[in-house]
Amino acid sequence: MEWGPRARDLDEADDNRAAALRRFGVPEEDIIALVGRNAVVPEPPEVDPDNGEVLSAFHALSASRPVGFSVAPIPVSEIAAWCDLMQVEDREAFLARIRAADAVWLEWQRKERDDRGH
């Protein structure tokens, strides 16, 4: 199976291999073959329609994080550029929501790193 070596690499990076494989676009039947029928398959959370735009922006903006020894916050300049590009009306509220989501994500990343002993 073509996903075999990739699945073994993901095993070290993610405790929930099924979720990791799903994120990489592996077909469900291949996930079952690799992980087994009883794999933990969490349902994605429901997103309030009012937060869908912010969530999409957060995911897109996450790629603009500076590269360094650890994860860094999304630069305000990138959020401002997004607001210009997407013609966001309430820039202050948008900035606050992105920064709040980013703070939660950064804290989660720090906990993950600490749990792994890095």
MDTraj code that builds the backbone (N, CA, C; nanometers):
import mdtraj as md
import numpy as np

residues = "MET GLU TRP GLY PRO ARG ALA ARG ASP LEU ASP GLU ALA ASP ASP ASN ARG ALA ALA ALA LEU ARG ARG PHE GLY VAL PRO GLU GLU ASP ILE ILE ALA LEU VAL GLY ARG ASN ALA VAL VAL PRO GLU PRO PRO GLU VAL ASP PRO ASP ASN GLY GLU VAL LEU SER ALA PHE HIS ALA LEU SER ALA SER ARG PRO VAL GLY PHE SER VAL ALA PRO ILE PRO VAL SER GLU ILE ALA ALA TRP CYS ASP LEU MET GLN VAL GLU ASP ARG GLU ALA PHE LEU ALA ARG ILE ARG ALA ALA ASP ALA VAL TRP LEU GLU TRP GLN ARG LYS GLU ARG ASP ASP ARG GLY HIS".split()
xyz = np.array([
    [0.0856, -0.1172, 0.0000],
    [0.0000, 0.0000, 0.0000],
    [0.0897, 0.1227, 0.0000],
    [0.0568, 0.2199, -0.0783],
    [0.1423, 0.3365, -0.0949],
    [0.1511, 0.4255, 0.0284],
    [0.0581, 0.4168, 0.1239],
    [0.0593, 0.5037, 0.2408],
    [0.1372, 0.4443, 0.3574],
    [0.1810, 0.3183, 0.3465],
    [0.2469, 0.2515, 0.4579],
    [0.3607, 0.3285, 0.5225],
    [0.4662, 0.3647, 0.4473],
    [0.5777, 0.4367, 0.5095],
    [0.5348, 0.5718, 0.5661],
    [0.4470, 0.6385, 0.4971],
    [0.4010, 0.7692, 0.5435],
    [0.3226, 0.7541, 0.6744],
    [0.2453, 0.6488, 0.6862],
    [0.1679, 0.6253, 0.8082],
    [0.2605, 0.6006, 0.9264],
    [0.3687, 0.5255, 0.9045],
    [0.4627, 0.5004, 1.0146],
    [0.5279, 0.6314, 1.0596],
    [0.5606, 0.7210, 0.9670],
    [0.6170, 0.8507, 1.0037],
    [0.5180, 0.9319, 1.0851],
    [0.3926, 0.9255, 1.0463],
    [0.2901, 1.0018, 1.1173],
    [0.2672, 0.9481, 1.2576],
    [0.2928, 0.8197, 1.2784],
    [0.2707, 0.7595, 1.4097],
    [0.3506, 0.8321, 1.5174],
    [0.4703, 0.8764, 1.4849],
    [0.5520, 0.9474, 1.5814],
    [0.5013, 1.0890, 1.6037],
    [0.4379, 1.1472, 1.5034],
    [0.3961, 1.2874, 1.5108],
    [0.2575, 1.3055, 1.5692],
    [0.1756, 1.2018, 1.5695],
    [0.0367, 1.2207, 1.6115],
    [-0.0142, 1.0931, 1.6771],
    [-0.0611, 1.1057, 1.8014],
    [-0.1128, 0.9894, 1.8725],
    [-0.2360, 0.9323, 1.8039],
    [-0.3155, 1.0148, 1.7435],
    [-0.4360, 0.9676, 1.6760],
    [-0.4053, 0.9548, 1.5271],
    [-0.3537, 0.8396, 1.4895],
    [-0.3105, 0.8193, 1.3507],
    [-0.4239, 0.8364, 1.2517],
    [-0.5435, 0.7940, 1.2888],
    [-0.6556, 0.8068, 1.1962],
    [-0.6800, 0.9535, 1.1630],
    [-0.6783, 1.0396, 1.2632],
    [-0.6996, 1.1825, 1.2391],
    [-0.5872, 1.2405, 1.1543],
    [-0.4646, 1.1984, 1.1835],
    [-0.3507, 1.2488, 1.1065],
    [-0.3615, 1.2063, 0.9600],
    [-0.3944, 1.0807, 0.9378],
    [-0.4081, 1.0315, 0.8012],
    [-0.5205, 1.1034, 0.7276],
    [-0.6288, 1.1290, 0.7983],
    [-0.7405, 1.2007, 0.7385],
    [-0.6973, 1.3404, 0.6944],
    [-0.6167, 1.4074, 0.7792],
    [-0.5689, 1.5421, 0.7445],
    [-0.4833, 1.5394, 0.6185],
    [-0.4136, 1.4279, 0.5953],
    [-0.3311, 1.4159, 0.4765],
    [-0.4103, 1.3660, 0.3550],
    [-0.5405, 1.3498, 0.3719],
    [-0.6251, 1.3126, 0.2597],
    [-0.6235, 1.1649, 0.2240],
    [-0.5836, 1.0807, 0.3170],
    [-0.5821, 0.9368, 0.2915],
    [-0.7264, 0.8874, 0.2863],
    [-0.7618, 0.8087, 0.1832],
    [-0.8984, 0.7563, 0.1744],
    [-0.9350, 0.6724, 0.2973],
    [-1.0628, 0.6781, 0.3352],
    [-1.1103, 0.6112, 0.4566],
    [-1.0803, 0.4609, 0.4557],
    [-1.0953, 0.3951, 0.3418],
    [-1.0683, 0.2513, 0.3383],
    [-0.9204, 0.2211, 0.3651],
    [-0.8295, 0.3097, 0.3234],
    [-0.6878, 0.2916, 0.3531],
    [-0.6600, 0.3150, 0.5011],
    [-0.7304, 0.4114, 0.5617],
    [-0.7138, 0.4377, 0.7045],
    [-0.7547, 0.3147, 0.7842],
    [-0.8661, 0.2539, 0.7476],
    [-0.9127, 0.1339, 0.8172],
    [-0.8101, 0.0223, 0.8019],
    [-0.7514, 0.0083, 0.6824],
    [-0.6510, -0.0954, 0.6601],
    [-0.5247, -0.0700, 0.7426],
    [-0.4862, 0.0555, 0.7579],
    [-0.3636, 0.0888, 0.8307],
    [-0.3816, 0.0886, 0.9815],
    [-0.4946, 0.1413, 1.0283],
    [-0.5148, 0.1642, 1.1711],
    [-0.6086, 0.0613, 1.2325],
    [-0.7004, 0.0122, 1.1551],
    [-0.7973, -0.0842, 1.2044],
    [-0.9367, -0.0240, 1.2136],
    [-1.0331, -0.1098, 1.2171],
    [-1.1729, -0.0658, 1.2197],
    [-1.2086, 0.0100, 1.3460],
    [-1.1427, -0.0180, 1.4566],
    [-1.1769, 0.0452, 1.5832],
    [-1.0949, 0.1703, 1.6102],
    [-1.0445, 0.2323, 1.5061],
    [-0.9645, 0.3534, 1.5236],
    [-1.0495, 0.4643, 1.5853],
    [-0.9843, 0.5442, 1.6671],
    [-1.0522, 0.6596, 1.7244],
    [-1.0736, 0.7604, 1.6125],
    [-1.1986, 0.7895, 1.5848],
    [-1.2316, 0.8813, 1.4776],
    [-1.3192, 0.9922, 1.5352],
    [-1.2567, 1.0980, 1.5865],
    [-1.3373, 1.2045, 1.6443],
    [-1.4141, 1.2800, 1.5370],
    [-1.5336, 1.3185, 1.5715],
    [-1.6120, 1.4002, 1.4811],
    [-1.5600, 1.5434, 1.4887],
    [-1.5503, 1.6110, 1.3753],
    [-1.5074, 1.7505, 1.3819],
    [-1.6120, 1.8338, 1.4549],
    [-1.5681, 1.9340, 1.5283],
    [-1.6652, 2.0162, 1.6011],
    [-1.7508, 2.0976, 1.5057],
    [-1.8716, 2.1259, 1.5494],
    [-1.9564, 2.2135, 1.4691],
    [-1.9056, 2.3556, 1.4843],
    [-1.9049, 2.4282, 1.3747],
    [-1.8579, 2.5661, 1.3756],
    [-1.9768, 2.6573, 1.3563],
    [-1.9913, 2.7502, 1.4479],
    [-2.0957, 2.8512, 1.4358],
    [-2.0747, 2.9251, 1.3038],
    [-2.1794, 2.9439, 1.2241],
    [-2.1632, 3.0113, 1.0952],
    [-2.0954, 3.1480, 1.1066],
    [-2.1160, 3.2161, 1.2192],
    [-2.0510, 3.3455, 1.2376],
    [-1.9001, 3.3323, 1.2533],
    [-1.8540, 3.2150, 1.2929],
    [-1.7106, 3.1941, 1.3137],
    [-1.6423, 3.1253, 1.1959],
    [-1.7189, 3.0808, 1.0999],
    [-1.6609, 3.0100, 0.9862],
    [-1.5600, 3.0925, 0.9101],
    [-1.5908, 3.2182, 0.8870],
    [-1.4998, 3.3064, 0.8133],
    [-1.3707, 3.3277, 0.8927],
    [-1.3843, 3.3467, 1.0233],
    [-1.2662, 3.3672, 1.1079],
    [-1.1828, 3.2396, 1.1133],
    [-1.2471, 3.1247, 1.1234],
    [-1.1750, 2.9980, 1.1273],
    [-1.0982, 2.9753, 0.9975],
    [-1.1620, 3.0024, 0.8847],
    [-1.0929, 2.9883, 0.7559],
    [-0.9736, 3.0823, 0.7474],
    [-0.9932, 3.2054, 0.7917],
    [-0.8840, 3.3027, 0.7907],
    [-0.7712, 3.2577, 0.8834],
    [-0.8077, 3.2071, 1.0018],
    [-0.7063, 3.1607, 1.0971],
    [-0.6204, 3.0509, 1.0353],
    [-0.6841, 2.9553, 0.9692],
    [-0.6084, 2.8471, 0.9065],
    [-0.5172, 2.9006, 0.7964],
    [-0.5672, 2.9918, 0.7155],
    [-0.4856, 3.0487, 0.6080],
    [-0.3706, 3.1313, 0.6648],
    [-0.3997, 3.2112, 0.7659],
    [-0.2971, 3.2973, 0.8249],
    [-0.1924, 3.2193, 0.9033],
    [-0.2250, 3.1013, 0.9492],
    [-0.1286, 3.0211, 1.0248],
    [-0.0035, 2.9909, 0.9433],
    [-0.0180, 2.9869, 0.8129],
    [0.0975, 2.9614, 0.7258],
    [0.1954, 3.0785, 0.7247],
    [0.1546, 3.1935, 0.7754],
    [0.2416, 3.3113, 0.7737],
    [0.3217, 3.3270, 0.9028],
    [0.3172, 3.2279, 0.9898],
    [0.3937, 3.2357, 1.1146],
    [0.5431, 3.2403, 1.0834],
    [0.6189, 3.3217, 1.1592],
    [0.7640, 3.3229, 1.1406],
    [0.8242, 3.1873, 1.1799],
    [0.9279, 3.1485, 1.1125],
    [0.9955, 3.0224, 1.1400],
    [1.1068, 3.0494, 1.2397],
    [1.1169, 2.9644, 1.3402],
    [1.2206, 2.9805, 1.4415],
    [1.2357, 2.8544, 1.5217],
    [1.2850, 2.8686, 1.6443],
    [1.3062, 2.7525, 1.7302],
    [1.1766, 2.6987, 1.7881],
    [1.0739, 2.7814, 1.7928],
    [0.9426, 2.7365, 1.8392],
    [0.8364, 2.8113, 1.7597],
    [0.7124, 2.7715, 1.7790],
    [0.6052, 2.8371, 1.7054],
    [0.5889, 2.9803, 1.7549],
    [0.5529, 3.0665, 1.6638],
    [0.5365, 3.2080, 1.6959],
    [0.3953, 3.2508, 1.6595],
    [0.3498, 3.3606, 1.7177],
    [0.2158, 3.4088, 1.6834],
    [0.2081, 3.4589, 1.5390],
    [0.0881, 3.4614, 1.4874],
    [0.0641, 3.5182, 1.3546],
    [0.0934, 3.6677, 1.3642],
    [0.1781, 3.7215, 1.2773],
    [0.2093, 3.8642, 1.2840],
    [0.0856, 3.9508, 1.2576],
    [0.0749, 4.0588, 1.3338],
    [-0.0366, 4.1523, 1.3156],
    [-0.0363, 4.2075, 1.1738],
    [0.0814, 4.2276, 1.1169],
    [0.0897, 4.2790, 0.9800],
    [0.0231, 4.1849, 0.8807],
    [0.0320, 4.0534, 0.9051],
    [-0.0332, 3.9554, 0.8175],
    [-0.1850, 3.9604, 0.8333],
    [-0.2294, 3.9797, 0.9564],
    [-0.3741, 3.9912, 0.9806],
    [-0.4273, 4.1177, 0.9139],
    [-0.3525, 4.2275, 0.9239],
    [-0.3930, 4.3530, 0.8597],
    [-0.3970, 4.3367, 0.7077],
    [-0.2985, 4.2668, 0.6523],
    [-0.2974, 4.2433, 0.5081],
    [-0.4179, 4.1598, 0.4659],
    [-0.4536, 4.0608, 0.5485],
    [-0.5727, 3.9789, 0.5207],
    [-0.6979, 4.0668, 0.5189],
    [-0.7062, 4.1561, 0.6184],
    [-0.8216, 4.2459, 0.6265],
    [-0.8319, 4.3322, 0.5003],
    [-0.7179, 4.3806, 0.4522],
    [-0.7177, 4.4603, 0.3287],
    [-0.7607, 4.3759, 0.2097],
    [-0.7017, 4.2586, 0.1980],
    [-0.7299, 4.1704, 0.0848],
    [-0.8757, 4.1267, 0.0807],
    [-0.9296, 4.0902, 0.1974],
    [-1.0653, 4.0376, 0.2037],
    [-1.1694, 4.1450, 0.2354],
    [-1.1252, 4.2687, 0.2452],
    [-1.2140, 4.3828, 0.2716],
    [-1.2995, 4.3592, 0.3973],
    [-1.2320, 4.3240, 0.5060],
    [-1.2989, 4.3005, 0.6332],
    [-1.3487, 4.4345, 0.6865],
    [-1.4751, 4.4392, 0.7221],
    [-1.5350, 4.5649, 0.7679],
    [-1.4936, 4.6005, 0.9097],
    [-1.5126, 4.5101, 1.0050],
    [-1.4801, 4.5382, 1.1444],
    [-1.3425, 4.4799, 1.1754],
    [-1.2402, 4.5553, 1.1399],
    [-1.1023, 4.5084, 1.1529],
    [-1.0636, 4.4829, 1.2983],
    [-1.1087, 4.5662, 1.3898],
    [-1.0718, 4.5498, 1.5308],
    [-1.1277, 4.4188, 1.5865],
    [-1.2534, 4.3906, 1.5570],
    [-1.3141, 4.2662, 1.6053],
    [-1.2468, 4.1454, 1.5404],
    [-1.2174, 4.1568, 1.4117],
    [-1.1508, 4.0474, 1.3402],
    [-1.0130, 4.0220, 1.4008],
    [-0.9374, 4.1276, 1.4248],
    [-0.8051, 4.1140, 1.4852],
    [-0.8156, 4.0471, 1.6221],
    [-0.9109, 4.0898, 1.7024],
    [-0.9280, 4.0325, 1.8360],
    [-0.9618, 3.8843, 1.8285],
    [-1.0468, 3.8466, 1.7353],
    [-1.0876, 3.7060, 1.7242],
    [-0.9722, 3.6187, 1.6745],
    [-0.8967, 3.6684, 1.5778],
    [-0.7816, 3.5924, 1.5275],
    [-0.6770, 3.5795, 1.6371],
    [-0.6492, 3.6882, 1.7077],
    [-0.5491, 3.6843, 1.8146],
    [-0.5925, 3.5899, 1.9265],
    [-0.7218, 3.5876, 1.9588],
    [-0.7717, 3.4971, 2.0630],
    [-0.7554, 3.3517, 2.0201],
    [-0.7915, 3.3223, 1.8959],
    [-0.7749, 3.1858, 1.8450],
    [-0.6270, 3.1480, 1.8428],
    [-0.5433, 3.2414, 1.8047],
    [-0.3999, 3.2168, 1.7979],
    [-0.3423, 3.1886, 1.9371],
    [-0.3879, 3.2623, 2.0370],
    [-0.3392, 3.2411, 2.1741],
    [-0.3738, 3.1007, 2.2225],
    [-0.4946, 3.0556, 2.1928],
    [-0.5361, 2.9202, 2.2324],
    [-0.4520, 2.8170, 2.1592],
    [-0.4306, 2.8376, 2.0293],
    [-0.3520, 2.7435, 1.9499],
    [-0.2075, 2.7389, 1.9986],
    [-0.1487, 2.8541, 2.0278],
    [-0.0107, 2.8584, 2.0766],
    [0.0033, 2.7863, 2.2104],
    [-0.0934, 2.8057, 2.2995],
    [-0.0900, 2.7373, 2.4287],
    [-0.0992, 2.5862, 2.4088],
    [-0.1854, 2.5424, 2.3182],
    [-0.1976, 2.3995, 2.2882],
    [-0.0656, 2.3459, 2.2344],
    [-0.0002, 2.4202, 2.1453],
    [0.1283, 2.3776, 2.0903],
    [0.2353, 2.3666, 2.1990],
    [0.2357, 2.4633, 2.2902],
    [0.3343, 2.4591, 2.3993],
    [0.3119, 2.3357, 2.4877],
    [0.1857, 2.3057, 2.5173],
    [0.1556, 2.1877, 2.5988],
    [0.1973, 2.0604, 2.5267],
    [0.1708, 2.0529, 2.3976],
    [0.2117, 1.9358, 2.3186],
    [0.3628, 1.9187, 2.3233],
    [0.4352, 2.0296, 2.3065],
    [0.5811, 2.0241, 2.3094],
    [0.6299, 1.9798, 2.4466],
    [0.5717, 2.0340, 2.5531],
    [0.6124, 1.9973, 2.6886],
    [0.5815, 1.8510, 2.7184],
    [0.4684, 1.8024, 2.6699],
    [0.4320, 1.6615, 2.6921],
    [0.5307, 1.5666, 2.6247],
    [0.5897, 1.6117, 2.5146],
    [0.6875, 1.5294, 2.4442],
    [0.8277, 1.5473, 2.5013],
    [0.8421, 1.6415, 2.5957],
    [0.9721, 1.6628, 2.6589],
    [1.0686, 1.7457, 2.5786],
    [1.0176, 1.8308, 2.4900],
    [1.1042, 1.9174, 2.4081],
    [1.1098, 2.0559, 2.4640],
])
top = md.Topology()
chain = top.add_chain()
for i, resn in enumerate(residues, 1):
    res = top.add_residue(resn, chain, resSeq=i)
    for name in ("N", "CA", "C"):
        top.add_atom(name, md.element.get_by_symbol(name[0]), res)
traj = md.Trajectory(xyz[None], top)
